[in-house]
Amino acid sequence: MLNMDLVKELDSYRLEHKITQQVLAEQLGVSFVTVNRWFNCKTKPSKIQQYQIEKFLKNKGVIKCKT
C-alpha cells in the first residue's frame, strides 16, 4: 500500500472512531505534529512509520493481512 493510501486509511479510521489526532498519535507512538503533517500532506510517513501504520491498521481490522 502506498504511503498516502495508508494515511487516508488511517484518517478514515480516526474519523470513524471519533478520536483526535493527538490520541491517534499516542496510539502510534509518534507526535501530534507528525500525524498532523501526514494528514495535511506536508510530509509522508517514513518506511518504518509506514510499517507501524500498516501493523496498527491490521491489528484494528481495517486492512487485511496478506496471505
CHARMM-style PDB file with segment names, atoms N, HN, CA, C and O in Angstrom:
ATOM      1  N   MET     1       0.848  -1.176   0.000  1.00  0.00      PROA
ATOM      2  CA  MET     1       0.000   0.000   0.000  1.00  0.00      PROA
ATOM      3  C   MET     1       0.893   1.238   0.000  1.00  0.00      PROA
ATOM      4  O   MET     1       1.900   1.284   0.707  1.00  0.00      PROA
ATOM      5  N   LEU     2       0.526   2.227  -0.786  1.00  0.00      PROA
ATOM      6  HN  LEU     2      -0.292   2.190  -1.361  1.00  0.00      PROA
ATOM      7  CA  LEU     2       1.312   3.451  -0.872  1.00  0.00      PROA
ATOM      8  C   LEU     2       1.164   4.295   0.389  1.00  0.00      PROA
ATOM      9  O   LEU     2       0.157   4.209   1.093  1.00  0.00      PROA
ATOM     10  N   ASN     3       2.181   5.111   0.664  1.00  0.00      PROA
ATOM     11  HN  ASN     3       2.999   5.180   0.093  1.00  0.00      PROA
ATOM     12  CA  ASN     3       2.181   5.950   1.862  1.00  0.00      PROA
ATOM     13  C   ASN     3       0.893   6.736   2.044  1.00  0.00      PROA
ATOM     14  O   ASN     3       0.271   6.678   3.104  1.00  0.00      PROA
ATOM     15  N   MET     4       0.490   7.471   1.012  1.00  0.00      PROA
ATOM     16  HN  MET     4       0.995   7.519   0.151  1.00  0.00      PROA
ATOM     17  CA  MET     4      -0.668   8.346   1.165  1.00  0.00      PROA
ATOM     18  C   MET     4      -1.968   7.549   1.246  1.00  0.00      PROA
ATOM     19  O   MET     4      -2.928   8.005   1.866  1.00  0.00      PROA
ATOM     20  N   ASP     5      -2.014   6.367   0.630  1.00  0.00      PROA
ATOM     21  HN  ASP     5      -1.234   5.996   0.126  1.00  0.00      PROA
ATOM     22  CA  ASP     5      -3.182   5.497   0.794  1.00  0.00      PROA
ATOM     23  C   ASP     5      -3.296   5.059   2.252  1.00  0.00      PROA
ATOM     24  O   ASP     5      -4.392   4.998   2.809  1.00  0.00      PROA
ATOM     25  N   LEU     6      -2.166   4.759   2.854  1.00  0.00      PROA
ATOM     26  HN  LEU     6      -1.275   4.808   2.402  1.00  0.00      PROA
ATOM     27  CA  LEU     6      -2.160   4.390   4.275  1.00  0.00      PROA
ATOM     28  C   LEU     6      -2.651   5.546   5.136  1.00  0.00      PROA
ATOM     29  O   LEU     6      -3.415   5.348   6.081  1.00  0.00      PROA
ATOM     30  N   VAL     7      -2.213   6.739   4.805  1.00  0.00      PROA
ATOM     31  HN  VAL     7      -1.592   6.900   4.037  1.00  0.00      PROA
ATOM     32  CA  VAL     7      -2.624   7.918   5.565  1.00  0.00      PROA
ATOM     33  C   VAL     7      -4.134   8.122   5.433  1.00  0.00      PROA
ATOM     34  O   VAL     7      -4.801   8.468   6.407  1.00  0.00      PROA
ATOM     35  N   LYS     8      -4.668   7.909   4.240  1.00  0.00      PROA
ATOM     36  HN  LYS     8      -4.126   7.628   3.448  1.00  0.00      PROA
ATOM     37  CA  LYS     8      -6.122   8.030   4.041  1.00  0.00      PROA
ATOM     38  C   LYS     8      -6.864   6.988   4.871  1.00  0.00      PROA
ATOM     39  O   LYS     8      -7.880   7.299   5.494  1.00  0.00      PROA
ATOM     40  N   GLU     9      -6.368   5.764   4.884  1.00  0.00      PROA
ATOM     41  HN  GLU     9      -5.544   5.511   4.379  1.00  0.00      PROA
ATOM     42  CA  GLU     9      -6.984   4.707   5.703  1.00  0.00      PROA
ATOM     43  C   GLU     9      -6.918   5.068   7.186  1.00  0.00      PROA
ATOM     44  O   GLU     9      -7.874   4.859   7.934  1.00  0.00      PROA
ATOM     45  N   LEU    10      -5.786   5.607   7.590  1.00  0.00      PROA
ATOM     46  HN  LEU    10      -5.010   5.777   6.982  1.00  0.00      PROA
ATOM     47  CA  LEU    10      -5.595   5.999   8.983  1.00  0.00      PROA
ATOM     48  C   LEU    10      -6.568   7.114   9.367  1.00  0.00      PROA
ATOM     49  O   LEU    10      -7.157   7.083  10.447  1.00  0.00      PROA
ATOM     50  N   ASP    11      -6.733   8.093   8.486  1.00  0.00      PROA
ATOM     51  HN  ASP    11      -6.255   8.118   7.609  1.00  0.00      PROA
ATOM     52  CA  ASP    11      -7.653   9.189   8.765  1.00  0.00      PROA
ATOM     53  C   ASP    11      -9.098   8.690   8.795  1.00  0.00      PROA
ATOM     54  O   ASP    11      -9.891   9.136   9.623  1.00  0.00      PROA
ATOM     55  N   SER    12      -9.437   7.777   7.906  1.00  0.00      PROA
ATOM     56  HN  SER    12      -8.793   7.414   7.233  1.00  0.00      PROA
ATOM     57  CA  SER    12     -10.786   7.196   7.911  1.00  0.00      PROA
ATOM     58  C   SER    12     -11.044   6.471   9.229  1.00  0.00      PROA
ATOM     59  O   SER    12     -12.115   6.596   9.823  1.00  0.00      PROA
ATOM     60  N   TYR    13     -10.045   5.713   9.674  1.00  0.00      PROA
ATOM     61  HN  TYR    13      -9.175   5.612   9.192  1.00  0.00      PROA
ATOM     62  CA  TYR    13     -10.157   5.019  10.964  1.00  0.00      PROA
ATOM     63  C   TYR    13     -10.382   6.030  12.089  1.00  0.00      PROA
ATOM     64  O   TYR    13     -11.249   5.844  12.942  1.00  0.00      PROA
ATOM     65  N   ARG    14      -9.596   7.088  12.076  1.00  0.00      PROA
ATOM     66  HN  ARG    14      -8.891   7.239  11.383  1.00  0.00      PROA
ATOM     67  CA  ARG    14      -9.686   8.116  13.124  1.00  0.00      PROA
ATOM     68  C   ARG    14     -11.076   8.747  13.154  1.00  0.00      PROA
ATOM     69  O   ARG    14     -11.672   8.901  14.220  1.00  0.00      PROA
ATOM     70  N   LEU    15     -11.580   9.107  11.991  1.00  0.00      PROA
ATOM     71  HN  LEU    15     -11.096   8.982  11.125  1.00  0.00      PROA
ATOM     72  CA  LEU    15     -12.894   9.751  11.926  1.00  0.00      PROA
ATOM     73  C   LEU    15     -14.011   8.791  12.323  1.00  0.00      PROA
ATOM     74  O   LEU    15     -14.945   9.169  13.030  1.00  0.00      PROA
ATOM     75  N   GLU    16     -13.905   7.549  11.862  1.00  0.00      PROA
ATOM     76  HN  GLU    16     -13.147   7.243  11.287  1.00  0.00      PROA
ATOM     77  CA  GLU    16     -14.922   6.545  12.180  1.00  0.00      PROA
ATOM     78  C   GLU    16     -15.010   6.283  13.682  1.00  0.00      PROA
ATOM     79  O   GLU    16     -16.094   6.083  14.230  1.00  0.00      PROA
ATOM     80  N   HSD    17     -13.859   6.287  14.330  1.00  0.00      PROA
ATOM     81  HN  HSD    17     -12.978   6.450  13.886  1.00  0.00      PROA
ATOM     82  CA  HSD    17     -13.811   6.001  15.767  1.00  0.00      PROA
ATOM     83  C   HSD    17     -13.835   7.263  16.627  1.00  0.00      PROA
ATOM     84  O   HSD    17     -13.737   7.201  17.852  1.00  0.00      PROA
ATOM     85  N   LYS    18     -13.967   8.407  15.956  1.00  0.00      PROA
ATOM     86  HN  LYS    18     -14.047   8.457  14.961  1.00  0.00      PROA
ATOM     87  CA  LYS    18     -14.110   9.704  16.642  1.00  0.00      PROA
ATOM     88  C   LYS    18     -12.996   9.954  17.650  1.00  0.00      PROA
ATOM     89  O   LYS    18     -13.241  10.320  18.799  1.00  0.00      PROA
ATOM     90  N   ILE    19     -11.765   9.745  17.188  1.00  0.00      PROA
ATOM     91  HN  ILE    19     -11.566   9.447  16.254  1.00  0.00      PROA
ATOM     92  CA  ILE    19     -10.618  10.041  18.041  1.00  0.00      PROA
ATOM     93  C   ILE    19      -9.839  11.206  17.441  1.00  0.00      PROA
ATOM     94  O   ILE    19      -9.849  11.420  16.229  1.00  0.00      PROA
ATOM     95  N   THR    20      -9.180  11.937  18.293  1.00  0.00      PROA
ATOM     96  HN  THR    20      -9.172  11.763  19.278  1.00  0.00      PROA
ATOM     97  CA  THR    20      -8.423  13.101  17.846  1.00  0.00      PROA
ATOM     98  C   THR    20      -7.088  12.674  17.242  1.00  0.00      PROA
ATOM     99  O   THR    20      -6.644  11.538  17.410  1.00  0.00      PROA
ATOM    100  N   GLN    21      -6.469  13.603  16.543  1.00  0.00      PROA
ATOM    101  HN  GLN    21      -6.829  14.526  16.407  1.00  0.00      PROA
ATOM    102  CA  GLN    21      -5.132  13.341  16.014  1.00  0.00      PROA
ATOM    103  C   GLN    21      -4.159  13.094  17.159  1.00  0.00      PROA
ATOM    104  O   GLN    21      -3.243  12.280  17.032  1.00  0.00      PROA
ATOM    105  N   GLN    22      -4.349  13.787  18.272  1.00  0.00      PROA
ATOM    106  HN  GLN    22      -5.093  14.447  18.375  1.00  0.00      PROA
ATOM    107  CA  GLN    22      -3.478  13.603  19.438  1.00  0.00      PROA
ATOM    108  C   GLN    22      -3.567  12.179  19.972  1.00  0.00      PROA
ATOM    109  O   GLN    22      -2.546  11.549  20.244  1.00  0.00      PROA
ATOM    110  N   VAL    23      -4.792  11.672  20.121  1.00  0.00      PROA
ATOM    111  HN  VAL    23      -5.622  12.184  19.900  1.00  0.00      PROA
ATOM    112  CA  VAL    23      -4.986  10.308  20.626  1.00  0.00      PROA
ATOM    113  C   VAL    23      -4.397   9.308  19.641  1.00  0.00      PROA
ATOM    114  O   VAL    23      -3.733   8.355  20.048  1.00  0.00      PROA
ATOM    115  N   LEU    24      -4.634   9.514  18.359  1.00  0.00      PROA
ATOM    116  HN  LEU    24      -5.174  10.288  18.028  1.00  0.00      PROA
ATOM    117  CA  LEU    24      -4.080   8.619  17.342  1.00  0.00      PROA
ATOM    118  C   LEU    24      -2.553   8.631  17.394  1.00  0.00      PROA
ATOM    119  O   LEU    24      -1.914   7.583  17.311  1.00  0.00      PROA
ATOM    120  N   ALA    25      -1.982   9.811  17.530  1.00  0.00      PROA
ATOM    121  HN  ALA    25      -2.502  10.663  17.598  1.00  0.00      PROA
ATOM    122  CA  ALA    25      -0.521   9.928  17.629  1.00  0.00      PROA
ATOM    123  C   ALA    25       0.006   9.119  18.812  1.00  0.00      PROA
ATOM    124  O   ALA    25       1.012   8.420  18.692  1.00  0.00      PROA
ATOM    125  N   GLU    26      -0.670   9.217  19.945  1.00  0.00      PROA
ATOM    126  HN  GLU    26      -1.487   9.785  20.042  1.00  0.00      PROA
ATOM    127  CA  GLU    26      -0.259   8.456  21.132  1.00  0.00      PROA
ATOM    128  C   GLU    26      -0.351   6.958  20.873  1.00  0.00      PROA
ATOM    129  O   GLU    26       0.530   6.203  21.286  1.00  0.00      PROA
ATOM    130  N   GLN    27      -1.407   6.522  20.193  1.00  0.00      PROA
ATOM    131  HN  GLN    27      -2.123   7.135  19.857  1.00  0.00      PROA
ATOM    132  CA  GLN    27      -1.568   5.099  19.891  1.00  0.00      PROA
ATOM    133  C   GLN    27      -0.475   4.597  18.947  1.00  0.00      PROA
ATOM    134  O   GLN    27      -0.062   3.440  19.024  1.00  0.00      PROA
ATOM    135  N   LEU    28      -0.012   5.474  18.058  1.00  0.00      PROA
ATOM    136  HN  LEU    28      -0.348   6.414  17.996  1.00  0.00      PROA
ATOM    137  CA  LEU    28       1.030   5.092  17.098  1.00  0.00      PROA
ATOM    138  C   LEU    28       2.443   5.310  17.638  1.00  0.00      PROA
ATOM    139  O   LEU    28       3.412   4.824  17.055  1.00  0.00      PROA
ATOM    140  N   GLY    29       2.562   6.029  18.736  1.00  0.00      PROA
ATOM    141  HN  GLY    29       1.775   6.424  19.210  1.00  0.00      PROA
ATOM    142  CA  GLY    29       3.881   6.299  19.304  1.00  0.00      PROA
ATOM    143  C   GLY    29       4.644   7.381  18.567  1.00  0.00      PROA
ATOM    144  O   GLY    29       5.874   7.375  18.532  1.00  0.00      PROA
ATOM    145  N   VAL    30       3.896   8.323  17.970  1.00  0.00      PROA
ATOM    146  HN  VAL    30       2.896   8.328  17.999  1.00  0.00      PROA
ATOM    147  CA  VAL    30       4.515   9.467  17.293  1.00  0.00      PROA
ATOM    148  C   VAL    30       3.900  10.737  17.866  1.00  0.00      PROA
ATOM    149  O   VAL    30       2.965  10.674  18.664  1.00  0.00      PROA
ATOM    150  N   SER    31       4.422  11.881  17.461  1.00  0.00      PROA
ATOM    151  HN  SER    31       5.182  11.932  16.813  1.00  0.00      PROA
ATOM    152  CA  SER    31       3.895  13.141  17.977  1.00  0.00      PROA
ATOM    153  C   SER    31       2.649  13.579  17.212  1.00  0.00      PROA
ATOM    154  O   SER    31       2.396  13.145  16.088  1.00  0.00      PROA
ATOM    155  N   PHE    32       1.882  14.453  17.858  1.00  0.00      PROA
ATOM    156  HN  PHE    32       2.088  14.806  18.771  1.00  0.00      PROA
ATOM    157  CA  PHE    32       0.722  15.057  17.205  1.00  0.00      PROA
ATOM    158  C   PHE    32       1.148  15.766  15.924  1.00  0.00      PROA
ATOM    159  O   PHE    32       0.476  15.661  14.898  1.00  0.00      PROA
ATOM    160  N   VAL    33       2.264  16.487  15.987  1.00  0.00      PROA
ATOM    161  HN  VAL    33       2.810  16.573  16.821  1.00  0.00      PROA
ATOM    162  CA  VAL    33       2.751  17.241  14.826  1.00  0.00      PROA
ATOM    163  C   VAL    33       2.999  16.307  13.647  1.00  0.00      PROA
ATOM    164  O   VAL    33       2.673  16.649  12.510  1.00  0.00      PROA
ATOM    165  N   THR    34       3.567  15.146  13.901  1.00  0.00      PROA
ATOM    166  HN  THR    34       3.832  14.869  14.824  1.00  0.00      PROA
ATOM    167  CA  THR    34       3.830  14.173  12.839  1.00  0.00      PROA
ATOM    168  C   THR    34       2.537  13.743  12.170  1.00  0.00      PROA
ATOM    169  O   THR    34       2.434  13.764  10.943  1.00  0.00      PROA
ATOM    170  N   VAL    35       1.551  13.355  12.965  1.00  0.00      PROA
ATOM    171  HN  VAL    35       1.635  13.338  13.961  1.00  0.00      PROA
ATOM    172  CA  VAL    35       0.259  12.918  12.418  1.00  0.00      PROA
ATOM    173  C   VAL    35      -0.401  14.058  11.652  1.00  0.00      PROA
ATOM    174  O   VAL    35      -0.930  13.854  10.560  1.00  0.00      PROA
ATOM    175  N   ASN    36      -0.370  15.248  12.220  1.00  0.00      PROA
ATOM    176  HN  ASN    36       0.059  15.414  13.107  1.00  0.00      PROA
ATOM    177  CA  ASN    36      -0.973  16.409  11.575  1.00  0.00      PROA
ATOM    178  C   ASN    36      -0.320  16.691  10.225  1.00  0.00      PROA
ATOM    179  O   ASN    36      -1.014  17.027   9.266  1.00  0.00      PROA
ATOM    180  N   ARG    37       0.982  16.561  10.138  1.00  0.00      PROA
ATOM    181  HN  ARG    37       1.545  16.288  10.918  1.00  0.00      PROA
ATOM    182  CA  ARG    37       1.694  16.787   8.867  1.00  0.00      PROA
ATOM    183  C   ARG    37       1.336  15.729   7.835  1.00  0.00      PROA
ATOM    184  O   ARG    37       1.236  16.038   6.648  1.00  0.00      PROA
ATOM    185  N   TRP    38       1.140  14.479   8.267  1.00  0.00      PROA
ATOM    186  HN  TRP    38       1.221  14.228   9.232  1.00  0.00      PROA
ATOM    187  CA  TRP    38       0.697  13.440   7.333  1.00  0.00      PROA
ATOM    188  C   TRP    38      -0.663  13.802   6.754  1.00  0.00      PROA
ATOM    189  O   TRP    38      -0.864  13.759   5.540  1.00  0.00      PROA
ATOM    190  N   PHE    39      -1.597  14.161   7.634  1.00  0.00      PROA
ATOM    191  HN  PHE    39      -1.435  14.196   8.620  1.00  0.00      PROA
ATOM    192  CA  PHE    39      -2.969  14.435   7.201  1.00  0.00      PROA
ATOM    193  C   PHE    39      -3.070  15.697   6.351  1.00  0.00      PROA
ATOM    194  O   PHE    39      -3.981  15.813   5.532  1.00  0.00      PROA
ATOM    195  N   ASN    40      -2.163  16.628   6.529  1.00  0.00      PROA
ATOM    196  HN  ASN    40      -1.423  16.533   7.194  1.00  0.00      PROA
ATOM    197  CA  ASN    40      -2.163  17.860   5.738  1.00  0.00      PROA
ATOM    198  C   ASN    40      -1.206  17.796   4.553  1.00  0.00      PROA
ATOM    199  O   ASN    40      -0.925  18.814   3.922  1.00  0.00      PROA
ATOM    200  N   CYS    41      -0.705  16.598   4.253  1.00  0.00      PROA
ATOM    201  HN  CYS    41      -0.933  15.770   4.766  1.00  0.00      PROA
ATOM    202  CA  CYS    41       0.187  16.347   3.106  1.00  0.00      PROA
ATOM    203  C   CYS    41       1.457  17.197   3.137  1.00  0.00      PROA
ATOM    204  O   CYS    41       1.991  17.567   2.091  1.00  0.00      PROA
ATOM    205  N   LYS    42       1.930  17.497   4.329  1.00  0.00      PROA
ATOM    206  HN  LYS    42       1.496  17.196   5.179  1.00  0.00      PROA
ATOM    207  CA  LYS    42       3.188  18.241   4.472  1.00  0.00      PROA
ATOM    208  C   LYS    42       4.381  17.291   4.418  1.00  0.00      PROA
ATOM    209  O   LYS    42       5.442  17.637   3.897  1.00  0.00      PROA
ATOM    210  N   THR    43       4.192  16.088   4.964  1.00  0.00      PROA
ATOM    211  HN  THR    43       3.331  15.808   5.387  1.00  0.00      PROA
ATOM    212  CA  THR    43       5.222  15.054   4.920  1.00  0.00      PROA
ATOM    213  C   THR    43       4.548  13.714   4.673  1.00  0.00      PROA
ATOM    214  O   THR    43       3.327  13.584   4.766  1.00  0.00      PROA
ATOM    215  N   LYS    44       5.367  12.727   4.358  1.00  0.00      PROA
ATOM    216  HN  LYS    44       6.359  12.833   4.282  1.00  0.00      PROA
ATOM    217  CA  LYS    44       4.889  11.358   4.180  1.00  0.00      PROA
ATOM    218  C   LYS    44       5.539  10.489   5.250  1.00  0.00      PROA
ATOM    219  O   LYS    44       6.646  10.786   5.700  1.00  0.00      PROA
ATOM    220  N   PRO    45       4.869   9.427   5.658  1.00  0.00      PROA
ATOM    221  CA  PRO    45       5.476   8.522   6.634  1.00  0.00      PROA
ATOM    222  C   PRO    45       6.754   7.886   6.075  1.00  0.00      PROA
ATOM    223  O   PRO    45       6.828   7.539   4.896  1.00  0.00      PROA
ATOM    224  N   SER    46       7.745   7.743   6.941  1.00  0.00      PROA
ATOM    225  HN  SER    46       7.684   8.025   7.898  1.00  0.00      PROA
ATOM    226  CA  SER    46       8.969   7.034   6.555  1.00  0.00      PROA
ATOM    227  C   SER    46       8.634   5.555   6.380  1.00  0.00      PROA
ATOM    228  O   SER    46       7.524   5.128   6.698  1.00  0.00      PROA
ATOM    229  N   LYS    47       9.570   4.788   5.887  1.00  0.00      PROA
ATOM    230  HN  LYS    47      10.472   5.135   5.629  1.00  0.00      PROA
ATOM    231  CA  LYS    47       9.351   3.343   5.713  1.00  0.00      PROA
ATOM    232  C   LYS    47       9.021   2.674   7.050  1.00  0.00      PROA
ATOM    233  O   LYS    47       8.142   1.815   7.117  1.00  0.00      PROA
ATOM    234  N   ILE    48       9.721   3.066   8.101  1.00  0.00      PROA
ATOM    235  HN  ILE    48      10.435   3.764   8.046  1.00  0.00      PROA
ATOM    236  CA  ILE    48       9.459   2.495   9.427  1.00  0.00      PROA
ATOM    237  C   ILE    48       8.067   2.897   9.900  1.00  0.00      PROA
ATOM    238  O   ILE    48       7.320   2.065  10.415  1.00  0.00      PROA
ATOM    239  N   GLN    49       7.717   4.171   9.727  1.00  0.00      PROA
ATOM    240  HN  GLN    49       8.324   4.846   9.309  1.00  0.00      PROA
ATOM    241  CA  GLN    49       6.387   4.633  10.121  1.00  0.00      PROA
ATOM    242  C   GLN    49       5.305   3.945   9.292  1.00  0.00      PROA
ATOM    243  O   GLN    49       4.241   3.604   9.808  1.00  0.00      PROA
ATOM    244  N   GLN    50       5.586   3.745   8.006  1.00  0.00      PROA
ATOM    245  HN  GLN    50       6.451   4.023   7.588  1.00  0.00      PROA
ATOM    246  CA  GLN    50       4.635   3.053   7.137  1.00  0.00      PROA
ATOM    247  C   GLN    50       4.380   1.642   7.670  1.00  0.00      PROA
ATOM    248  O   GLN    50       3.234   1.196   7.726  1.00  0.00      PROA
ATOM    249  N   TYR    51       5.426   0.955   8.053  1.00  0.00      PROA
ATOM    250  HN  TYR    51       6.357   1.317   8.008  1.00  0.00      PROA
ATOM    251  CA  TYR    51       5.296  -0.388   8.622  1.00  0.00      PROA
ATOM    252  C   TYR    51       4.454  -0.350   9.897  1.00  0.00      PROA
ATOM    253  O   TYR    51       3.583  -1.198  10.094  1.00  0.00      PROA
ATOM    254  N   GLN    52       4.713   0.636  10.765  1.00  0.00      PROA
ATOM    255  HN  GLN    52       5.420   1.325  10.605  1.00  0.00      PROA
ATOM    256  CA  GLN    52       3.967   0.759  12.020  1.00  0.00      PROA
ATOM    257  C   GLN    52       2.489   1.060  11.767  1.00  0.00      PROA
ATOM    258  O   GLN    52       1.620   0.536  12.465  1.00  0.00      PROA
ATOM    259  N   ILE    53       2.203   1.899  10.776  1.00  0.00      PROA
ATOM    260  HN  ILE    53       2.908   2.325  10.209  1.00  0.00      PROA
ATOM    261  CA  ILE    53       0.813   2.216  10.435  1.00  0.00      PROA
ATOM    262  C   ILE    53       0.114   0.972   9.909  1.00  0.00      PROA
ATOM    263  O   ILE    53      -1.011   0.671  10.309  1.00  0.00      PROA
ATOM    264  N   GLU    54       0.784   0.242   9.005  1.00  0.00      PROA
ATOM    265  HN  GLU    54       1.698   0.486   8.680  1.00  0.00      PROA
ATOM    266  CA  GLU    54       0.201  -0.993   8.463  1.00  0.00      PROA
ATOM    267  C   GLU    54      -0.107  -1.979   9.585  1.00  0.00      PROA
ATOM    268  O   GLU    54      -1.187  -2.569   9.621  1.00  0.00      PROA
ATOM    269  N   LYS    55       0.831  -2.154  10.485  1.00  0.00      PROA
ATOM    270  HN  LYS    55       1.709  -1.675  10.455  1.00  0.00      PROA
ATOM    271  CA  LYS    55       0.649  -3.070  11.612  1.00  0.00      PROA
ATOM    272  C   LYS    55      -0.528  -2.619  12.482  1.00  0.00      PROA
ATOM    273  O   LYS    55      -1.352  -3.438  12.887  1.00  0.00      PROA
ATOM    274  N   PHE    56      -0.602  -1.330  12.765  1.00  0.00      PROA
ATOM    275  HN  PHE    56       0.068  -0.664  12.436  1.00  0.00      PROA
ATOM    276  CA  PHE    56      -1.689  -0.773  13.565  1.00  0.00      PROA
ATOM    277  C   PHE    56      -3.040  -1.028  12.896  1.00  0.00      PROA
ATOM    278  O   PHE    56      -3.979  -1.492  13.543  1.00  0.00      PROA
ATOM    279  N   LEU    57      -3.135  -0.725  11.601  1.00  0.00      PROA
ATOM    280  HN  LEU    57      -2.372  -0.349  11.075  1.00  0.00      PROA
ATOM    281  CA  LEU    57      -4.402  -0.899  10.882  1.00  0.00      PROA
ATOM    282  C   LEU    57      -4.786  -2.370  10.751  1.00  0.00      PROA
ATOM    283  O   LEU    57      -5.969  -2.706  10.799  1.00  0.00      PROA
ATOM    284  N   LYS    58      -3.802  -3.244  10.589  1.00  0.00      PROA
ATOM    285  HN  LYS    58      -2.841  -2.971  10.550  1.00  0.00      PROA
ATOM    286  CA  LYS    58      -4.094  -4.684  10.539  1.00  0.00      PROA
ATOM    287  C   LYS    58      -4.616  -5.165  11.889  1.00  0.00      PROA
ATOM    288  O   LYS    58      -5.575  -5.935  11.948  1.00  0.00      PROA
ATOM    289  N   ASN    59      -3.990  -4.714  12.968  1.00  0.00      PROA
ATOM    290  HN  ASN    59      -3.211  -4.088  12.919  1.00  0.00      PROA
ATOM    291  CA  ASN    59      -4.434  -5.099  14.315  1.00  0.00      PROA
ATOM    292  C   ASN    59      -5.842  -4.605  14.617  1.00  0.00      PROA
ATOM    293  O   ASN    59      -6.571  -5.229  15.388  1.00  0.00      PROA
ATOM    294  N   LYS    60      -6.224  -3.492  14.014  1.00  0.00      PROA
ATOM    295  HN  LYS    60      -5.632  -2.985  13.387  1.00  0.00      PROA
ATOM    296  CA  LYS    60      -7.557  -2.926  14.216  1.00  0.00      PROA
ATOM    297  C   LYS    60      -8.571  -3.507  13.232  1.00  0.00      PROA
ATOM    298  O   LYS    60      -9.758  -3.189  13.301  1.00  0.00      PROA
ATOM    299  N   GLY    61      -8.103  -4.362  12.313  1.00  0.00      PROA
ATOM    300  HN  GLY    61      -7.138  -4.621  12.256  1.00  0.00      PROA
ATOM    301  CA  GLY    61      -9.000  -4.989  11.345  1.00  0.00      PROA
ATOM    302  C   GLY    61      -9.403  -4.088  10.193  1.00  0.00      PROA
ATOM    303  O   GLY    61     -10.355  -4.388   9.472  1.00  0.00      PROA
ATOM    304  N   VAL    62      -8.686  -2.986  10.015  1.00  0.00      PROA
ATOM    305  HN  VAL    62      -7.913  -2.743  10.601  1.00  0.00      PROA
ATOM    306  CA  VAL    62      -9.011  -2.035   8.952  1.00  0.00      PROA
ATOM    307  C   VAL    62      -8.525  -2.538   7.607  1.00  0.00      PROA
ATOM    308  O   VAL    62      -9.227  -2.422   6.602  1.00  0.00      PROA
ATOM    309  N   ILE    63      -7.319  -3.097   7.587  1.00  0.00      PROA
ATOM    310  HN  ILE    63      -6.749  -3.190   8.403  1.00  0.00      PROA
ATOM    311  CA  ILE    63      -6.804  -3.686   6.351  1.00  0.00      PROA
ATOM    312  C   ILE    63      -6.530  -5.160   6.601  1.00  0.00      PROA
ATOM    313  O   ILE    63      -6.204  -5.569   7.715  1.00  0.00      PROA
ATOM    314  N   LYS    64      -6.665  -5.930   5.564  1.00  0.00      PROA
ATOM    315  HN  LYS    64      -6.930  -5.597   4.659  1.00  0.00      PROA
ATOM    316  CA  LYS    64      -6.490  -7.380   5.656  1.00  0.00      PROA
ATOM    317  C   LYS    64      -5.015  -7.735   5.594  1.00  0.00      PROA
ATOM    318  O   LYS    64      -4.226  -7.064   4.928  1.00  0.00      PROA
ATOM    319  N   CYS    65      -4.660  -8.790   6.292  1.00  0.00      PROA
ATOM    320  HN  CYS    65      -5.301  -9.335   6.832  1.00  0.00      PROA
ATOM    321  CA  CYS    65      -3.304  -9.327   6.230  1.00  0.00      PROA
ATOM    322  C   CYS    65      -3.120 -10.011   4.887  1.00  0.00      PROA
ATOM    323  O   CYS    65      -4.033 -10.658   4.375  1.00  0.00      PROA
ATOM    324  N   LYS    66      -1.938  -9.862   4.329  1.00  0.00      PROA
ATOM    325  HN  LYS    66      -1.196  -9.336   4.745  1.00  0.00      PROA
ATOM    326  CA  LYS    66      -1.631 -10.554   3.078  1.00  0.00      PROA
ATOM    327  C   LYS    66      -1.423 -12.027   3.365  1.00  0.00      PROA
ATOM    328  O   LYS    66      -0.760 -12.393   4.335  1.00  0.00      PROA
ATOM    329  N   THR    67      -1.999 -12.881   2.508  1.00  0.00      PROA
ATOM    330  HN  THR    67      -2.538 -12.583   1.720  1.00  0.00      PROA
ATOM    331  CA  THR    67      -1.836 -14.324   2.709  1.00  0.00      PROA
ATOM    332  C   THR    67      -1.004 -14.917   1.615  1.00  0.00      PROA
ATOM    333  OT1 THR    67      -0.757 -16.123   1.611  1.00  0.00      PROA
TER     334      THR     67
END
